Amino acid sequence: MERRQFLVGAGSLGLLGLLAACASPSVSAGSGEVAFFNDVPTWSPGFQSANKYLKTLAGATLAPRSVPTSASYQQVIQSQLQTTNPPDVAKWGSGYQLQDIARTGALYPLDDVWKESIANGWVPAGLQDIFRYHGATYAMPLQQGYYVMFYNVQLFDRLDITVPTTWDEFITACTTLKSAGVTPMGATQVNSWPIAVWMSVFALSYDAQWYEDLCANRAKWSDPKGIAFLNLWKEWIDKGWFTSADSVIDDFPAMLQKQTIGMFAEAVSWETQSIDGTGLKPTSGYDTFILPNMDGSATTSIITETAGLIVPRKGVNRGKTVEILRHWLDPRPQRQWSDFLSGSSANPQVAWSNAPSRRIQKIVEESGLKIANRYYENSPPALINGNLQDLGGFMASPGSVSTLASSMDSRGDTEWGYWHEETAA
């Protein structure tokens, strides 16, 4: 038995309750719907809005079914893909998250759909790479977000803080906020993946090439740059520049509104919904900036999260599902879906509706910023999960940087070895 099969199978008994709580993974072949599994229950109205056009364009619609926690959701999908009745379509990550599931042979390739969408101008050709495995493409973009720093405009104005366009201005902003009794930034180790949010944004601005090399196993945490990065992170923790490690990322919008924090890292545009819900208004109440590079160089890349739509090879409604995906990026359903999220469409023809998000979208497009995948999707999943646990402990109680680096490098040696062994063609 492969190591990965053992790890998936070991938790399968714990999934029985979750699977029982979900309806049948697929729907009747004659129903005109396809079962769409995802992990965000609140997004169902957005999918229903897109269905108004998908029904006409594709002759079928999405029937959303949600598993509300990310960890449980991943286990459910991995388990269902091993059956003869998997979901018709499912939300999944890009990069190594996608490769990890594509290597099982359970997914249907979507290269023809990509070819049509690119020809229609509905998606940049360069985005296809993050959904490839061994030359085939196994997902279509569900939504795309760029990770930036959100800040409270009124707080910055009151404290006469310049919106940072340089690293020195960012440091000055943090120092000024702390001196005023405001925690400069929200950051947390709760639920693991939020650790990857701040780590990715911080590391890319610290040294973009080092970040890419680290994720590709061309650099080590114990290299001089890695040690310096961890030491700087520790210095900021010791200065009290972050919220407590047990804070919850869902609380950051309200904390921003109450001016108990000055900034936090998250994705435009979907995070704007949560901030809008606090009463802060786009541009006048909150806004965003891309964290400047530490070395003073111009920004050439941005941390991106692009979730995908995967199609199980054994899906009973595969034909209808693929037809939906042929039209998913059409501007008509995309405007419905994107407007629901205040933006986030991967189709460059669909402008994001939230003003701060639209400004970032424009910067990315006009400046030709390179997409850098979030840390969570940018290395083998077992390595990421272990390292995020280590980094979470470091955020809660920063100890020896060299010990932390050694632990993560040791795990890297092991997990990269497993990865290359198990993904060899």
N, C-alpha and C positions, 0 to 999 in steps of 0.2 A: 504494500500500500504506500502511495506517495505521502510525504510529510503533510502536504497541503490537504489531501483527502482526509487524513487522520484528524487534522485540526478542525476542519469543517464538520466531520462526522461526530467528533467528541461533544459538540454542543447541540446536536440535533434533537435530543430529548427535550431540551429546554425550549425548543421552538414549537412544541406541539400546541401549547396554549395560544401562541400567537397565530399559528396557521389556522387553528380552529376558529379564532375570532374573525378571520378574514373570509370573505366570500370565496367561491370557487375561483381559482386563478385566471381562468379564461371564461368567456361568455359564449352563448350559443352561436354556432357558425352562421345562423340566419338572422341574427338579431340586429345587424347593422352597427354594432358597437364592438370595441376591442377593450379588453381589460388592461388598464394602465396602472401599474403599481408605482407608488412614490412615497416619500417620507415626509411630505408637507401637507397636512390636511387642509390648512387654510388656503392652499392654492387651487382647490377644486373649482371655485367660481371663475377663475381665470381660464381654466381648461374648458369650462362650459361655454364661456364667451367665444373662445376659438372654435368650438364645435359648430357654431352658427354657420361658419364658412366651410369647415371641413366636411360637413354633411353634403354641401353642394359640390365641392371640388373633388372630394375623394369617395363620396357615397357611403361614408362610415364616420363614426365619431369615437372619441375617447370616453371611457367609463372609468373615472379615477377611483382608486382604492388605496387607502393610505395606511402605512405602519408608522406611527408617530415618532419613533426614536431611531436615530441613525444607526446605532449599533445593532438593534434588533432587526431593522430593515435589511441591513447587509446580510445578516444570517438567513433571513427569510428568503431573499432572492437567491442566494447561493444554494440554499436547500431546494427551492422550487426548480431551479435549472437542472437539477439531477433527476427530475421526474418526467413523466410522459405528458403532463398537463401543466406546463409553466404559464406564467402571465404572458399576455400577448405582446406587451411592451413594458419597459420599466425604466425608471430614472437610475442613472449610474454615473460614477465619476469618470474623469478622463485620465490620461497618462498611465501610470503604473496601476492605478485602480482598475482601469479598463483592461489593460494587458493581463492582469491577474485573473480576470474572469474569462477573457477571450481565449486564453491558452487552454482552457478546458474543452474547447471545441463546441461549446453549447450555444454560441451566438451565430446569427445569420449575417453575412457580409452585406454592406450597404454602399458599395463603391458606385453602382449605377445611380443611386439616388444622389450621391454627392456630385457626380458628373453633371447631372441635370441642374442641381441647385447652383453649382458654380457657374454653369453656362447662363443661367437666368440672372446672375448677379446677386443672388440671395445670400451668399456666404463667401467670405474670403477663402481662397484656396489654401492659404497657409494654416488655417485652423484645422484642416483635416489631419495633420500630423499627430495631434494629441489623441486621436481616436484610432490610430493604426496599430496593428500587431502583425508582424511577419508579412508585411506588404498588403494586407487587406484592412478595410475600414469597417469598424463594428458599431458605430454610434453616430447619430445626428445630434447637433446642438439643441439642447432644451432651452438653456438660458446662459448668458455670459455676464460676469461681473468683474469689475476692476477694483482691486483693494487700495483704498486711500485712507487718509486720516480725516475723520469727521471732527468738527470743532464748533463750539458755541460762539456765534458771531458777537452777540451782545457782551459776553464775558471778555472776549478778546478786545472789543472796543473799550470797555470799562477799564481794563488794565493796560490799555495802549500797547497791545501786543501786535506786532506785524505778522501777518500771515506768512509762514516760513516759505521762502524760495531758496534758501541756502541752509546748510547744516548748522552754521552758527546761529542763524535766526531760530531754528528749531530748538537748539539748546537754550537760547535766551527765553523762548516761550515757556519751556519746561521750568526753568529757574524762576521766572516771574510768577507763574501759576503757583508753584510750591510756596514761594514767599508770601503769597496772598492767602494761603491756607486752603488752596484748591489742589486736589490730587491731579497731577498733570495728565495722566493717561489711565484708561481702563484696560486691564489685562487680567486674564484668568487661566487657571489650569483645570477648571471644571469641564468635564465631558471631552477632554483630550483634544478634539479638533480645533477649539479656539486657540490652543497653544500654537498651532501651525499658522494661524492668521497673523498674530503679531510677529512670530519668528520669521515668517516669509517676508513681510513688509520691511522689518528691521534689517534682515540679512541682505536683501536686495540693495537697499540704500547703503549699507555698510560696505559691500563690495559685490557687485552683480556677478562678476566672473567667478569669484570664490563661491558664491551661492550656487551657481550652475555647476561648478566643478564638484562641490560637496554632494549635490544631489545625484550626480552621475558617477560617483565613486572615483573621481580624479583628484579629490582633496580630502583631507582628514580633519576631524575636529581638533586633534592634537597638533596640527600644523600651527605655526606662529599666528597666522591670521585667525584660525579657529579659536585659539586660546585668547587672543586679544578681543575677539567678538564676545566670548563668554564673560570675560573680565569686565567689559563695558556694560553688558547686560546686568551683571552682578552689582556694579557700581550704582546703576540707576535704581535697582531694587533697594540697595542699602540707603539710598538717598530718599526713598519713599516716593518715587516718581510714578509708581503703579498702585492700583487698588490692591486689596488683599487677594492672595491667590485663590481664596475660596469664594470670591465674588462670582456673579453669574452674568454671562455676556448679554442675556436678554434684559438685564437691568440697566445696561449702559445708556440706552436712549433716555430713560427717565433721569439718570444721574447727570447726563449732559444737560438736560432741560433745567434741572435744579442747580446746576453749576457746582456740583460736588466733584465733577471731573471736567477737565477742559477739552480733552480729545479722546478718541479711541479709533482703532483700525477696524474697518469692515468694508463690505463690498457695495459699490454703487452698481445697480440702483436699488436692489431689493431691500437693503437696510433702511432706505429712506421712508418706507412705509411705517416702520416702527417709530422712527423719530417724528414723523408727521403726527403719529398718534399721541404724542406728548403735548402737542399744541405748538411746538416750534415750527416756524414757517421756513420753507426753503429760501436760501440766500439771505434773508433778513434775520432769521433765527438760528439757522445752522448752515454750514457750507462745508466744502471739502478742499483738501490739497493733497498733491502727491508728495510723499516724504522725499525731501531732497537727498542727493548723494553726499555721503560723508566727505569724499575727496574733492568736492566742488565741481566735478564734471557734470555735463548736461545729462538729464535723464534720457536713457535710451530704451528702457524696458519697464514693464509694470506687472505686478503680480496679478494673475488672472485665475478665476475659477470658471470653468465651463462644464456644466453638467450635460450629460448626454442621454439620448433615448436609445436603448438597446432592444434588439428583437431576438428572442430565443429561437433557435433553429427548429425546435420541436413545437412551436406555437401552433395551435389548431386554426387560428385566424391569421396566419402569417401573410397571406396575400392581401387582405384588407389592411393589415397593419402597415405593410410596406407602402401601400397606396396612400395612406394617411401621411406617412413620412415624406412622400414625394411632394406633398403640398404643405407640409408643416411650416416651411420657411417662406411660403408665399406671403407677400406683404399684408394681405387681407386678414388671415387668421393671426399673423404675427402682431399686427397692430392691436388686436383685441387682447392677446396674451401679454404683450409688452406693456401696454397701458395699464393693465391690471397690476403689474409689478413696478409701475412708474418707469419702466425701461427694461433693460436686460436682454433685448433681442439680439441675436448674433447676426441678423440681417442688416447690413449697413444702410439699406434703403428705409429702415424704420427708425425714425428719430426717437430717442428716449424722452419721455414726457416730463420727468422731474428736472428742474433747471440745473442744479448742481451736477446731477448725473449726466445730463446732456453736454455740459461743458467738458467733463472728463472724457466722454465719448468722442467729442470733437478733437480734443487734444491728442488722444490716442490715434485717431485716424489721420489728422493733419500732420502730426509729428512722426508718424510711422513707428510708434513705439513697439518694440518687440514684446511678444507675449511670453511671460515667464510663469510656468505653472506653480500653483501654490505647493508648499512643502508636502502637504497631505497627499497630493497626487504625484509627486515628483521623484519618488524612489519606491522600491518594493514595499508593499503594505506592512509586512511583518517587521521590517526595519523601522518604518515610520512609527508604527504603534508602540514599539519598545522605546524608541528615542523620545517620543512625546511623553511617555510615562516618566522617563528620566528628567526631561526638561520641566515637567510639571512639579516634580519633587524639588528641583532647583529653584523654581519660582516661589514655592512655599517656604523653603529653607535653604538658601544658597550656601553651599559648602565649598569643598575643594573643586576648583575649576578643572584641574588636571585629572582628578579622579573621575569627574563627570565625562570629560572628553575621552578618557581611556575606555570607559564603559561603553560609550556610543560607538567608538571605533572598533572595539572588539565585536560588538553586535553587528556592525557593518561588515566586517570580514566574514562572519558566519552567514548572514542573510544574503549578501551578494553572491557568495558561493552557492547557496541553495538556489537562488534565482537563476543564475547562469546554467546550473545543472538541469533545472526543471523546465527552462524555456528554450533549451537547445533544439534547433530545428531537426 
